[in-house]
């Protein structure tokens, strides 16, 4: 008579434990999927901001999924890291831009990660900072939400616009503005963007022709 209630209680506790574990697993799965979706949309939003647009509608020229249409390259001398992801953007099958993710190794407070969009004619669609540790109020003016420097300095530029030897901040005799009290940060970014342009010029159409990396729905390389 005593064992039966004990078994029932044990069964109830076991059922609750199983249900609890299942709920944790389900919540974790849904949360992971939501985070991946949010990260994907945030990256695509950054892409759209630096891509050429339709003349009439102003919509970005992009009908493929660049998070899936991507390759990995190794050019540490120009792109600042042992390996760098390159996203290919296309419209109706035609190249629109490659978007590189170079690392600026010599920022004032550490490495800076960029997005650099280069069109087939070798000019910049735009440049954005996606990660940095620069000094608030000085070097953080590289963020487009705090200052328009990153847009004004680079949009539409190329290795011949200005000439390659002019790809320096004005303090060093070049054409690019620096910040008052902060020269190291803009100097490093100007150099990194120029090197990104040199890499694209060196590789040419091969950047569009290489097979894409195998990736999952979130744009990450499949294992």
C-alpha positions as CSV (number, residue, x, y, z in Angstrom):
1,X,0.0,0.0,0.0
2,X,2.9,2.4,0.6
3,X,4.8,1.6,-2.6
4,X,1.9,2.5,-5.0
5,X,1.7,6.2,-4.0
6,X,5.5,6.4,-4.1
7,X,5.6,5.0,-7.6
8,X,2.8,7.4,-8.7
9,X,4.7,10.4,-7.2
10,X,7.9,9.2,-8.9
11,X,6.1,8.9,-12.2
12,X,4.6,12.4,-11.9
13,X,8.0,13.9,-11.1
14,X,9.6,12.0,-14.0
15,X,6.9,13.3,-16.4
16,X,7.5,16.9,-15.2
17,X,11.3,16.4,-15.6
18,X,10.8,15.1,-19.2
19,X,8.4,18.0,-20.0
20,X,10.8,20.5,-18.5
21,X,13.7,19.3,-20.5
22,X,11.6,19.2,-23.7
23,X,10.5,22.8,-23.0
24,X,14.1,24.0,-22.5
25,X,15.2,22.3,-25.8
26,X,12.3,23.8,-27.7
27,X,12.9,27.2,-26.3
28,X,16.6,27.0,-27.1
29,X,15.8,25.9,-30.7
30,X,13.3,28.7,-31.3
31,X,15.7,31.2,-29.7
32,X,18.6,30.1,-31.8
33,X,16.6,30.2,-35.0
34,X,15.3,33.7,-34.1
35,X,18.8,35.0,-33.4
36,X,20.1,33.5,-36.7
37,X,17.2,35.2,-38.6
38,X,17.8,38.5,-36.9
39,X,21.6,38.4,-37.7
40,X,20.8,37.5,-41.3
41,X,18.4,40.4,-41.7
42,X,20.8,42.8,-40.0
43,X,23.6,41.8,-42.4
44,X,21.4,42.1,-45.5
45,X,20.3,45.5,-44.3
46,X,23.9,46.6,-44.2
47,X,24.5,45.2,-47.7
48,X,21.5,47.1,-49.1
49,X,22.9,50.4,-47.7
50,X,26.1,50.1,-49.8
51,X,24.8,48.7,-53.0
52,X,23.9,50.4,-56.3
53,X,20.2,51.1,-56.6
54,X,17.5,51.2,-59.3
55,X,17.4,54.7,-60.9
56,X,13.6,55.0,-60.5
57,X,12.6,53.0,-57.5
58,X,15.8,53.4,-55.5
59,X,15.7,49.7,-54.6
60,X,19.1,47.9,-54.2
61,X,20.2,46.0,-57.2
62,X,20.2,42.5,-55.6
63,X,18.0,39.6,-56.5
64,X,20.2,36.8,-55.3
65,X,21.1,35.8,-51.8
66,X,24.7,37.0,-51.2
67,X,24.8,35.2,-47.8
68,X,24.6,32.0,-49.8
69,X,26.6,33.2,-52.8
70,X,29.9,33.7,-51.0
71,X,33.4,32.5,-51.1
72,X,36.4,32.6,-48.8
73,X,39.7,34.1,-49.9
74,X,43.2,34.4,-48.3
75,X,45.0,37.7,-48.8
76,X,46.3,38.7,-45.4
77,X,48.7,41.3,-46.9
78,X,45.7,43.3,-48.4
79,X,42.7,42.2,-46.3
80,X,44.2,42.0,-42.9
81,X,43.2,38.5,-41.8
82,X,44.3,34.9,-42.7
83,X,40.9,34.4,-44.4
84,X,38.2,36.8,-45.6
85,X,34.6,36.2,-46.7
86,X,33.5,37.8,-50.0
87,X,29.8,38.0,-50.8
88,X,28.8,38.2,-54.5
89,X,25.8,40.4,-55.3
90,X,23.9,39.8,-58.6
91,X,20.9,41.1,-60.5
92,X,19.4,38.9,-63.2
93,X,22.5,36.8,-63.1
94,X,24.8,39.8,-63.8
95,X,27.5,41.0,-61.3
96,X,26.5,44.0,-59.2
97,X,29.2,44.1,-56.6
98,X,31.4,42.1,-54.3
99,X,31.2,42.8,-50.6
100,X,34.4,42.1,-48.7
101,X,34.9,41.9,-45.0
102,X,38.4,43.1,-44.4
103,X,40.0,43.6,-41.0
104,X,41.8,46.8,-40.2
105,X,44.6,45.5,-38.0
106,X,46.1,48.8,-36.9
107,X,43.1,50.7,-35.4
108,X,43.9,52.9,-32.5
109,X,42.2,50.6,-29.9
110,X,42.3,47.4,-31.8
111,X,41.2,45.7,-35.0
112,X,38.3,47.2,-37.0
113,X,36.0,45.1,-39.1
114,X,34.6,46.6,-42.3
115,X,32.2,45.9,-45.1
116,X,33.5,47.2,-48.5
117,X,31.3,47.0,-51.6
118,X,33.2,47.2,-54.9
119,X,31.3,47.4,-58.2
120,X,32.5,45.7,-61.4
121,X,33.9,49.0,-62.7
122,X,36.3,49.1,-59.6
123,X,34.5,51.9,-57.8
124,X,33.1,51.7,-54.3
125,X,29.5,51.2,-53.6
126,X,30.1,52.1,-50.0
127,X,32.0,51.3,-46.8
128,X,30.6,50.5,-43.4
129,X,32.1,49.6,-40.0
130,X,30.6,46.5,-38.4
131,X,32.9,46.2,-35.4
132,X,35.4,48.4,-33.6
133,X,36.8,49.4,-30.2
134,X,37.7,53.0,-31.0
135,X,37.6,55.9,-28.4
136,X,34.1,57.3,-27.9
137,X,33.8,60.8,-29.1
138,X,36.9,60.6,-31.3
139,X,37.6,57.4,-33.3
140,X,34.0,56.2,-33.1
141,X,33.0,58.8,-35.7
142,X,33.7,56.1,-38.2
143,X,30.2,54.8,-37.3
144,X,27.6,56.1,-39.9
145,X,25.0,56.7,-37.1
146,X,27.4,59.1,-35.4
147,X,29.0,60.8,-38.4
148,X,28.7,60.8,-42.2
149,X,32.5,60.6,-42.6
150,X,32.5,57.0,-43.8
151,X,29.9,57.8,-46.5
152,X,31.3,61.1,-47.7
153,X,34.9,59.9,-47.9
154,X,34.4,56.7,-49.9
155,X,31.2,56.4,-51.8
156,X,32.0,56.3,-55.6
157,X,35.7,56.4,-55.1
158,X,38.2,54.1,-56.8
159,X,41.9,53.6,-57.3
160,X,42.0,56.3,-60.0
161,X,39.5,58.5,-58.1
162,X,41.7,59.8,-56.5
163,X,45.0,58.6,-57.8
164,X,46.5,55.8,-55.8
165,X,49.2,57.9,-54.2
166,X,46.4,60.3,-52.9
167,X,44.8,57.6,-50.8
168,X,46.1,59.1,-47.6
169,X,44.5,61.4,-45.0
170,X,45.2,65.1,-45.6
171,X,47.6,65.3,-42.7
172,X,49.8,62.9,-44.7
173,X,49.4,64.7,-48.0
174,X,46.4,62.9,-49.3
175,X,42.7,63.6,-50.2
176,X,40.9,62.1,-47.2
177,X,39.7,64.0,-44.1
178,X,40.8,63.0,-40.7
179,X,39.1,63.7,-37.3
180,X,40.2,66.5,-35.0
181,X,42.3,64.8,-32.4
182,X,42.1,61.4,-34.0
183,X,44.2,60.7,-37.1
184,X,45.2,57.0,-36.6
185,X,41.7,55.6,-37.0
186,X,40.9,57.3,-40.4
187,X,44.4,56.7,-41.6
188,X,44.1,53.0,-41.0
189,X,40.6,52.8,-42.6
190,X,41.7,54.7,-45.7
191,X,44.6,52.3,-46.1
192,X,42.4,49.2,-45.6
193,X,39.8,50.4,-48.2
194,X,42.6,51.1,-50.7
195,X,44.0,47.6,-50.1
196,X,40.5,46.1,-50.6
197,X,40.3,47.9,-54.0
198,X,43.7,46.6,-54.9
199,X,42.7,43.1,-54.1
200,X,39.5,43.3,-56.2
201,X,41.5,44.8,-59.1
202,X,44.0,42.0,-58.8
203,X,41.4,39.2,-58.8
204,X,39.0,40.6,-61.3
205,X,36.1,38.5,-62.6
206,X,37.5,35.4,-60.8
207,X,35.7,36.6,-57.7
208,X,32.4,36.1,-59.4
209,X,33.3,32.9,-61.1
210,X,34.4,30.7,-58.2
211,X,31.9,28.2,-56.9
212,X,30.0,29.4,-53.8
213,X,30.8,27.8,-50.4
214,X,28.2,25.3,-49.1
215,X,26.1,27.1,-46.6
216,X,23.0,26.6,-44.4
217,X,19.9,28.8,-44.5
218,X,21.5,31.3,-42.1
219,X,24.4,31.9,-44.5
220,X,26.9,29.9,-42.4
221,X,29.3,27.3,-43.8
222,X,27.8,23.9,-43.6
223,X,29.9,21.3,-41.7
